[in-house]
Amino acid sequence: MDGVPTNVIRGKQQYIAAPLCLLYEHPDQGLIPIAIQLEQTPGLDTPIFLPKDPPLAWLLAKIWVRHSEFQVFQLLSHLLRTHLVVEVFCVSTLRQLPAVHPVYKVG
């Protein structure tokens, strides 16, 4: 997500994070976040959030991680693997098969 340009909606700049999330695989509870950094460039302006931080700060850091994961999922898994892959077959079916073909009728 680092370097992805953001959008402006109704004159307001939108923001997106490129977080780094350190996870621990607990035997019973599954993956547990143990440290979150909201930017990929280390420095004094990019704090690392931990579970012992104030509850709302830790919650906000986890929300940013989920938001970034959602954006990646929507782009890669949903858009590319669903709509854009199927579009190739739909366009080629409409261009190459006659209207009486059974596969053409499915589309």
Secondary structure by P-SEA (a helix, b strand, c coil): cccbbbbbcccbbbbbbbbbbbbbbcccccccccbbbccccccccbbbbcccccaaaaaaaaaaaaaaaaaaaaccccccccaaaaaaaaaaaaccccccccccccc
